Amino acid sequence: GARQAEQDLGIELIVKTGAQETSIEQQIAIVHDLIDDGVDAIVIAPADSTQLVPVLAQAQKAGIVIINIDNQLDAKSVSAQKMQETPYISVDNEEGAYQSAKYVSDQLTEPAEVIILEGIRTAKNADDRRQGAERAFGENPNVTVVAKETANWKIDEAHDIAATLFGMHPDTRAVFAANDMMALGVIRYLEEMGRQGVLVAGYDALEEAKIAIDAGKLAATVDQQAAQQGYLGIEYAVKALEGKSLPANTLIDTKLLTKENRLP
């Protein structure tokens, strides 16, 4: 999406990324480098809602436009750093997670135990997704949430935590994972154990997740239209540099993907 905006808007786009979603210190270092390079704007999906704020405040004080996409910066931290309002583009993570968890919850028509796997707990999108799953499971009187643990967005960590949690709660019937990587880690564990009959829901609509849905291994995931977020992020940066006013918050619709509505 960002690359398309680069072509459409005629700007120079520099893409930098951390090795993993959890590479917070690396992302901070990248922002420091971009300040030194004197870029005009930074469009960032922060790995952490609080720890990235000081360096982004430094960038803003250096005259760099900041556009926040995907994971919202913490409002208290922003205020403490005396940052100016930063336009935010994302989806309603709570609602998206609610739809994903509800899809599996609705299939639990008898008493059942479920597990929630969270992302980085200091990331607002992780917190929102946990709350959405809690709301969905809370609406079903048959469901008991027996564990809520973080696997920090990671596939291997989710695999290992699944081993521990299923050992403690062997009757678990469903798992909501706050991203697809963790969902895939759970699925890998279940396959290794030859365990069937467990519904797994994810979030992100990764290609691997879509394949898992088609194979009947993953029940649901959420398409948060990342390309559109990337495109708008660049578009907003250009408008800000032109002195145009921007909305404080822009939310894009999510799409629930299941085997019933998957397109080839």
Salt bridges, closest charged atoms under 4 A:
GLU6 OE1 - ARG3 NH1 3.07
GLU94 OE2 - ARG135 NE 2.74
GLU95 OE1 - ARG135 NH2 2.90
ASP106 OD2 - LYS102 NZ 2.76
GLU118 OE2 - ARG121 NH2 3.08
GLU118 OE1 - ARG130 NE 3.67
ASP127 OD1 - ARG130 NH2 2.31
ASP128 OD2 - LYS124 NZ 2.95
GLU134 OE1 - ARG130 NH1 2.97
GLU134 OE2 - LYS148 NZ 2.76
ASP156 OD1 - ARG188 NH2 3.21
ASP160 OD1 - HIS159 ND1 2.95
GLU191 OE2 - LYS217 NZ 2.87
GLU192 OE1 - HIS159 NE2 2.70
GLU192 OE2 - ARG188 NE 3.96
ASP204 OD1 - ARG129 NH1 3.91
GLU207 OE2 - LYS210 NZ 3.26
ASP214 OD2 - ARG262 NH2 3.11
GLU242 OE1 - LYS244 NZ 3.20
